[in-house]
Amino acid sequence: MNDLKSKGLATYDSLTGWALDFADTSKAALEMGMSEEFFTDVMTRLNDFGFDIQYVGSLEEASVKMKDLKNQIADARLEYAELVEIGADPTVLSEKQKQIDALEQSVSHLEQATNNYVEGS
């Protein structure tokens, strides 16, 4: 990620984490000295390595990811409400809220990645 950042292709914010900052995958791959296919593969696997990065390779992919994230948020909010209803410990509620906040941040990152994809198309 630091290599991407050094080339102006990603940014890091201590509150929101990493965000990709490029619209054209071909140009980004060239900047990184990789084939577009390899670069795309690396970008799609960042989440497997613990990064909350939303990479968009197509509008269809973005739509599927967004639907999944929204479903996860709805489920987490329902679980939160159930926890409140049963009088769960504040620590448990806080952890569930952190999960909801992280999912909402992922939605924000995905929206930005989708905008970057559309601008680069």
N, C-alpha and C positions, 0 to 999 in steps of 0.2 A: 504494500500500500504506500509505503514511503517513496518507492520509485515512481508510482503514479503521481503522488503529490509533488515530487520534485520536477515533474514535467508538466504540471498544471492540469493534470487529468483527474485529480481527486483532491478533496479538501477534508480537513479534520476540524471538528469543533468539540470541545470538551463536554458540551451539553447534549449534542445530537449525534456525535460519533462521525464516522466516515461517510462521505458522499462522493459518488462519481460525478465528474464535471466535464463530460464530453458528449457531443451529439453525434459524432461520426465514428463508428467503430473501426472502420478501415483506417482512418487517419490516426486514431489512438493506437491501434495495433502497430502501425508503421513507426510511430513515436517510440513505442516500447521495443521495437526491433523484433516483433513476432509476426507470424502469419495471422491473418484475420481469424482463421478457424481456431488456432491454438488460443489466441487472445480471448475469443468468445467463450471457449471452453473454460478458461481460467476464471473469467468474470462470472459465469453461471455457477461455479463451484465455490465462490468465496464464502457463502453461508455455511458450507460444509466445514470450513476452517474457523468458524466462530465470528465471522464478520456479519453485521446486519447491513448488507449491501443489497439494494434492489437493482439488478441489472435487467434491462429489457431488450430482448432481441426481436420482438414483434409485438404488434398491438394485441394479437390474440393471446400471447403469453402474458402480457400485462393485465389483460382482462381476467384471465384465469387466476393469476396471483392476487389481484385485487379482491376478487370474489372470495378466495380462500382466507385472506387476511380479515376481511369484513366478517366472515363467518366465525373466525377465531375470536374476534373482538366481541361479537354478540354472545358467544359461548362463555367467554371470560366474564362479561358483565352479568350474565345470568348466574354464574357461579358466585360472583361477588355478592349479588343480591341475596342469594341463598345463605351465604356465610353471615351476612348482616342479620338475616331473619333468625338464624339459630344462635345469634350472640357470640360469634367467633371472636377469638382473641384479637386485639388490635394489631399484633404483629402479623398474624395470618392475613388480615384485611390489607395491611400495608404491602405485603408481598404480592397479593393478588392485584392490587392497584398498580404496582410496578410492572407487572406482566401486561396489564391493559395499556399502560403508558408506552411500553416498548412496542406493542403491536400498533398503536396509533402512530408512533414514530416511523415504523416500517411502512405504514400507509403513506405518510408524508414523503418518505424517500422514494417509494414506488411512483407516486405522482410526479416527483421531480424527474425520475428516470424516464418515465413515459413522455414527459414534455421534451426532455433531451432527445429521445428517440424520434419524436415527431419532427422536431427542428432539424435533425440530421437526415431525415428521409428525403 
